[in-house]
Amino acid sequence: MSALNVYRFGPAAGPAVLVLHGVTGHGKRWEDLAANHLPDVRIIAPDLRGHGRSSTLPPWTFEAVVDDLIELLDAETTEAVTVVGHSFGGACALYLARRRPDLVRQLILLDPALGLEPDLAGEVADSILAEPDYESVAHARADKLDSAWADAEPHILEAELAEHLVRTEQGRYGWRMSLPAIISYWGQMARPFVLPPNLPMVLVQALKVQPPFVTPAFRAALAEHLGERLTVHEWECDHMIPQALPAETAALIRSVL
């Protein structure tokens, strides 16, 4: 069946919430939020193509990710789902809603990353290529704390290291992901932003992210396009919203179910 490895949390039946992680991430990142804050909610959490334990094969495009998600949803449910997307996952959620609006009940986008300035996307991609791995687990932990994970509880960061950090063939440590896919996805996020179909949407912007991933142009276009169907929140946190503010994120998800 699907090229995706999938984590499932909560009840096996009932209305589903599809949660999509950010670039370099994995579906198990949602486990703490699901288990400790939304135990009664059916949550479907795939490793997106090129990430975690899913297929690493190309193409590495929004369109290919959406193909995978359509196949997954066709297998999992016959009803439209609430889609929660963080960062790159937020961009994927938008592309899914545009392609198959019948599959999406509503969107919750957590600091989505799309329509990024090419200079910014290129700079990040170059930095990943320059330092793709670490000499030790301690080095990886320190890098996470320096790059948006400082707000997360220690046990959440330790779970991330335990699940996602693996030994490389050279005896170093790297994230469980395809480096070519990650570089390609940063290029995807520099494509011009797209707008969703006319459905309810919640947008959360992380105010500590500078320059912002949620650009003023994107926010203005969403407001004009969706009108009263759009709800915007500004949260005083860094980019890793589900890890930094899991209780608040869970309450937001529950409020729309």
N, C-alpha and C positions, 0 to 999 in steps of 0.2 A: 504494500500500500504506500503510504506517504513516505517521503524522504525525511520526515521529521521525527525526532524523538520527542515524546510528549509526557509531561507530568500532569497528573490529575489530582486535584485537592477537593475535599468536601464530599457532598453526596454524589452518588453515581448517576442520579437522575434529577430532573427539574430544570428550570431556566439556567442557562449557562452564561458564564462570563469568560471571554477569551482575553488573556493577558499576554502582551507582547513586550519582550525585554528590549533594551537598547543595544547598540553596536558593542561588540566584544562580550556581551552578556550571555545568559542562558535562562531557561525556563524555571529552574529550581530556585532562582533568586526570589521568586514570589512565595516560597514555602512558608517563611516566617509570617508574612502578612496574612496568608490564607489560614494557617493553623492557629495562630494566636488572636486574629482579629475578625476573620470571616469563616469560621469553621462550618457554618451552616450553608455556605454558598458554594455552588458547583463551579469550579474554576478549571479551565483548560489552559495549560501553560507550555507551549512548545518551545524547544530550542529552534530558533530560526535557522534557515539554511546557512551553512558555513560556521555555525556556532555550536558549542557544547558537543552533544553526542549525535547530532543530526548529520545528514549528508554534507560533505564539503565540496560537492561537484558544482561547477558553474552551470548556467549563468548566475551571476551575482547582481541581480537587478531587483528593483521594486516589483516589476512584473512577475519575475520568477518566484519571489517570496509570496506574492498574492496567489499564484497558481498553487503553491503548497498549502496555503491557508484555506483555499476553497476546497481542496481535496480533504483536508482535515475536518472542516466543518460539515461537509457532506457525509462523512463517516460518523461524526459525533452526535449530530442533532438535526432535527427537522424544523427547528424554530429559529427565528432571528436571535442573535446574541448581542449582549452588551460587549463592546470591545474597549479594553483599556490598553493604551499604548504609551510606553515611556521612550522618549528620545527617538532613536531610529525606529523603534516599534510604533511610535506615534505616527511617523510618516507612513509606515507600512499599513497602519490602520486606515489612514485616509485613502490610500490607493485601493485597499480592499473595499471600502465603502463606495468608492466611485465605480469600481468594476461590478460589484454585486451588492447593490443597496438592499436587495431582498434578504441578505444574510445578516444585516447589521441593524439592530434596534436603536442603538445610540452609541456615541463615542465619548470616551474620557481620555483626553490627551494630556500627558504629564510631561511638561517641558519638551514638546516635540521638536525634532531637529530636521528641518527641511527648508529649502530655499536659502541655504547658508552661503555666505560670501565665499567664492572659490578660493580666495587667498587663505581664509581661515581653514577650510577643509583640506587644502593642500598642505598647509603647515602642520596640521595634526597628522595627516597621513605620512608626511616625511619624518615626523618625530617617532612614529611607531616603527617605521622601517629602520631608523637609526638605532633604536633600542627596543628590539622585539621581545626580549626576555630578561631574566634576572639571575644574579649569581646565587641568590638564596631566598628562602621564604620570607625572611625578615626584610629583605630589599623589596620584595613584592608588596608586603604589608605597608611599608613606608611609602611606597609609590601610591597606593590606594588612598592613604591618609592625606597625601599631598594633592590628590586629584579628585576631589568631590566626595570622598567617603568619610571625611572627618566628622560629619554629623550623625553617622550611623552608630548604633550601639555596638560595643566590642564583639558580642556573640554573633551578630549578623556579619561582621567583617570576617570573623574566624570561619564561619560556615562557608562564606564565599571562597576563602583560600582553600579549605578542605575539598570542596566540590570542583573548583574550576582551575586550580593550579596543578600542573603536571610536569614531570621531569622531561626534558628534551633529550634528543639523541646525543647532544654534546654535554650532558650532565648538568645543564642549567635548569631554570624553571620558567615555564611560559603558560599562558592561558589556553584552555581547551577550545581552540578555535582555528580557523583557516586564515592565515595572514593574508593571502591574496584576496580572499573574500572581504576581509575587513577593509583593506585598502580600496577595493572597488566600491564598497558601501559608502565610504566617505565621499567618493565621487558622486554617488547617487544623491547624497544629501545636499550637494551643491547644485542639483538641478532646480529650475524654477519651481516654487511651491505650487501645489494644486489645492483646490477647495473641495469640500465634501459635498455630497448630495444634500438636499434640504431635510436634515434630520436633527434631533436634539444633540447638542454637543457641549461638553464641559472642557474648558482649557485651563490648565494650571501652569503658571509661569514661575520658575525658580528665580528669585530676585538676585541671588548671589552670583549667578552666571553672567560673566562679563567678558567679551561682548555677548549679548543674549542669543541663545538659540532661537527663541521666539522673537522674530524681528518685528519692529513696529509696522512694517508693510504687511506682514502676514496677519497680524492682529486686526489691522484696519480692514483688510480684505474680508476676513472672517466676519467681522461685525456687520459690514455692508451686505454680505451674502446671506447670512443666517438670521440677522435681526434678533428677535426675542428668543429664538431657538438656541442662542449662544449664551453660556454662562462663563464668566472669566473669574479666576481666583489668582491672586498674587501671594505666594508663600515665601517667607523669609528663610530660605534654605538654599543649599547647593543643588547641583543637578540630579543627584541620586534620590529623587523624591520618595519612591516607595521604601527605600532603606532608611532615609533620614527621618521621615514622618509616616511610619506605617499605620499608626492609629488614625491619623487624619486622612490618609489615603483610603483606608478601609471605610471610614465614616462617609467619605465622599462617594465611594462605590455603592455603599448600602443605601445612600440617600436617593439614588436614581433607580433602584431595583423595585 
